[in-house]
């Protein structure tokens, strides 16, 4: 379909961050759809690539889909090094909205949409997408019961325009293709239909109203608006395989590590299997960094028959290995537990790019490039070296991918068609940035926190380690500048949200983070007997003894373990002066109703208080005006 809509239009803007003297740069990209099509079950092998709208309704007979009109579209997200996606909004303009109709949007994952797509060519991908919940479901905009050109239809295009928040999907995609499935699941008959304009829409004039009105084509086409914000900490690592090869059962002693392609087919007694390994820099998976996106590029050399292939977790291997050496590991790897995902290979069906003539739609390397989202898999790794098994699932048909040994490739039937080596070799692209943690502090003015990375202490925050001393007292030690990795702390701050940002220091997540008497947890956990937890009781914020046997603290929080306290109801904290509750209230003092304390628990001179400062008395905070 048409691909002209404001593609790559970037506008740089500057905005001021609230409460900051520094300007934060943002950039906005307005992106036209690269391809959008209607897919129809009743015409499963027919293309509808030039339709001016996407018609949607799905009908069921029992639990079986009997009628299926669905839409699919892809957007090419630009690469923006040093920037992170702040928001992404999809614009769809309703062409008609009749009967019982809604719009559900699913992610098609790595499965891009082409103008040549039919219901059958995308069937497996659609079925896989529908196994998940829709990303979002909305009620379409538009004059209900009308098409945009009917009498009685609104003449305000805003009444027909759907602005749909796809931020989380776009953030996961990062860069590359954002592939969407559009479904109307609410239809009860073919009268319950919704249509949205496609990228082939032309100017539309409604002549059935007085005065007539016209909507311009450029205002009808689907578009994605992405706002990027500067992320100076964001980095991108592009890694080539440390090894890639393929092995075959019928020639079990041969090795193919020097081949420029890997050949795959696995069915019955035929077994040609690909192997690939990578090693990421240590900092990518360091606990101080967060992986934003990870994608594997595989470029198809040929696809004959079935396109389906699968990736499985694998163990280390040598590039000069053979089937006989790997046979036991191959069998062990091909289990449901090791399955990373199943995909559909790109490329022109029953063609080999180097050998065969190819149609116009397949004269670019993009048409043969598979971009596989491995974000969740990479996030879950506990080592920076890993390997995949690549299988042409249940097929004796030929599927081939280029390896890192390939060179430039020229089409034998058209010498002007040349794919460059740098566009063909497999590669893993990982975008990552420094970790952050957002902590909400309540009116209590205190919280506990533990993080697996060293973090800067935000402005307005004080952090303390705590060590049980004796009786009902624990001693606080203030940290300055940073909180070390795996160090549970007590946080004092005014009510509000605070962002704790990782430093550049590489760290490893501890299994059991402990500092002094504070014990942190990475996931919700029942505290042991002899524990004290931070609570507010009758206006007094303190560490109170846990009586219940099933009391839990939440992830990234901490409890104070002091079995020696012999069940004291609460522990007072010594902040370097007298021991008090966390919010400065003396638990057993006759003058607790009159004494004033600073926010960190130190006694203040009632006759010499500073204006604008926060103080505590009678268990409550106040600001001196």
ZITAVEN-V508166 format. One line per field, one symbol per residue. ss: DSSP state (A for helix, B for strand, O for the rest). phi: phi as a letter, one per 20 degrees, with the letter a starting at -180 (. if undefined). psi: psi as a letter, one per 40 degrees, with the letter a starting at -180 (. if undefined). Layout:
ss->???
phi->???
psi->???
This chain:
ss->OOOOOOOOBBBBBBBBOOOOOOBBBBBBBBBBOOBBBBBBAAAOOOOOOOOOBBBBBBBBBOOBBBBBBBBBBBBBBOOOOOBBBBBBBBBBBBBBBBOOOOBBBBBOOOOOOOOOOOOOOOAAAAAAAAOOOOOBBBOOOOOOOBBOOOOOOOOOAAAABBBBBOAAAAAAAOOBBBBBBBBOOOOOOOOOBBBBBOOOOOOBBBOOOOOOBBBOAAAOOOBBBBBBBBOOOOBBBBBBOOBBBBBBAAAOOOOOOOOOBBBBBBBOOBBBBBBBBBBOOAAAAOOOBBBBBBBBBBBBBBBOOOOBBBBBBBOOOOOOOOAAAAAAAAAAAOOAAABBBBBBOOOOBOBBOOOOOOOAAAOOAAAABBBBBOAAAAAOOOOOBBBBBBBBOOBBBBBBBBOOOOOOBBBOOBBBBBBOAAAAOOBBBBBBBBOBBBBBBOOOOBBBBOOOOOBBOOOOOBBBBBBBBBOOBBBBBBBOOBBOOOOOBBBBOOOBBBBBBBOOOOOOOOOOOBBOOBBBOOOOBBOOOOBBBBBBBOOBBBBBBOOOOOOBBOOOOBBBBOAAAOOOOBBBBBOOOOBBOOOOOOOOOOOOOOOBBBOOOOBBOOOOOOOOOBBBBOOBBBBOO
phi->.gcdflfmfdcecccefgmcededeccddddefebbbedcffcfddecfdfebdecacdddmddfecbdcdbbcceefecgncdfebbcedcdfebbcmebccdddeemeefdcfefcgffdgffffffffefffbcceffpffncefdefnffeefffdeeddfdgffffffmbodddcddcdeefdbfeeccccfdfefdgcdeeeccffccdfgfedffbddddddfcfefccdddegfbbabccffcfeeccfefecddcabaleebdcecbccceggfgdffeddfebbcddcdfebcdmfefccdcfcdfbefefbfffegffffffecffeferccdfeofgmcdgfdefcfgfcedfgfdeeddfdgfffgefdbedbbcddceflbefecccfdfefcgcdffebfeeceegfedffbddcdbbffccededeffmbadbbcecfcfeffnddcceccfdaldccdecfecncdfgmdfceddafgqdcdedfeeffcdfffcfcbmdedecebgbfeffndccfbdclndebedfeefecfddegmdbceebffflmggbdedeeocefcffeneffccfdfedfdcffenefdfgebeefneeccblmcebdfe
psi->iifegfhehhhhihihhheieihhhiihhhhihdhhihhhdegeeiifeeieihhhihiihbehhdhhhiiiiiihhihgheiihdihhhhhhhdihiahhihhhihebegihideiidddedddddddediiidihihiiihheiieeiheiiehddeehhhhhfdddddddciahhhihhigeeieieegihiiiaeeiiihhheeihiiihhideediiihhhhiihgeehihhhhiidihaiihdegeeiifeeieihhhhhhbehhhhiihiihiidddeieeihhdihhhhhhhdihhbiehiihiiiiiiidfiidddedddddddgiddehdihihiiihhfihdddiiiidefeiddeehhhhhfdddddeieiehiiihhhghfheihhiiiieeiaihhhdegeehhhideediiihhhhiiiiihhhhhaedeiiiihieihiihihehihiihhhcibfhihihhiicihiifhhihhhiihahhhhhiaehhihhidghhhbehhiidihihiiieihihihhfehhihihhdiefhiiiieaiihhgdeefehdihihheebihiideehhdfhdfdediiiideeiiihdefihieihihifeiiihh.
